[in-house]
Amino acid sequence: MKTTTTCPQCGVEFTRYHTAKLIPKFCSRKCANHDRVGKASAETRAKLSAANSGKNNNNWGGGTRTRAHDGRVFFRVPRQERHLHPTVYKDGYILRYVYVWNRVHPEDPVRRGDVIHHINENPSDDRIENLEKTTQPRHASHHSTGRQMPEETRAKISNAHKERIARDGYHWTGKSHTEEARENMRRAQQARRTRERQQKS
């Protein structure tokens, strides 16, 4: 059979050959898909989500996955617990040692800017007694203390610094502050030192 009709989605008139039972309604698959958007009930959407998530999904890996370049393990947080983990990713995964810390210390969870240090330097050993919460600067300082920078790296930094001086025509020392700002910083530094002396005494 041959039918000419108008697509209810885009308004285009189209002609299709079809059987007696399958009368075309839309001009294309795109229009048919657009017509379905939002029509499923909340109950149907919940059933579809449950049928394709977690263990029912073909890509399910057991709720954990390992980052290739450093071997750190990610853990999938149960949906009802995600509000307890400020750094959980949108897909529900979080670093396993962060999850362990948050479960043991719910009053002091890991937030943006916090770092978990592995005391024995083994990033795959996520026992709570091997974990210590710190900040990024302190963590970097801890791992760099006592390490000698390779001569090649020193030469690269030195050359880059010399090139910057030659290019800019002056010795680059960072941000330039006004006299007023410098005076405020001096006062703040003196006040901090005074407080530290008072606390020690």
Secondary structure as GFF3:
##gff-version 3
##sequence-region A 1 201
A	DSSP	beta_strand	2	6	.	.	.	ID=ss1
A	DSSP	beta_strand	13	17	.	.	.	ID=ss2
A	DSSP	alpha_helix	29	36	.	.	.	ID=ss3
A	DSSP	alpha_helix	42	51	.	.	.	ID=ss4
A	DSSP	three_ten_helix	54	56	.	.	.	ID=ss5
A	DSSP	beta_strand	64	66	.	.	.	ID=ss6
A	DSSP	beta_strand	73	76	.	.	.	ID=ss7
A	DSSP	three_ten_helix	79	84	.	.	.	ID=ss8
A	DSSP	beta_strand	93	95	.	.	.	ID=ss9
A	DSSP	alpha_helix	96	104	.	.	.	ID=ss10
A	DSSP	beta_strand	114	118	.	.	.	ID=ss11
A	DSSP	three_ten_helix	128	130	.	.	.	ID=ss12
A	DSSP	beta_strand	131	135	.	.	.	ID=ss13
A	DSSP	alpha_helix	136	144	.	.	.	ID=ss14
A	DSSP	alpha_helix	151	168	.	.	.	ID=ss15
A	DSSP	alpha_helix	179	200	.	.	.	ID=ss16
###
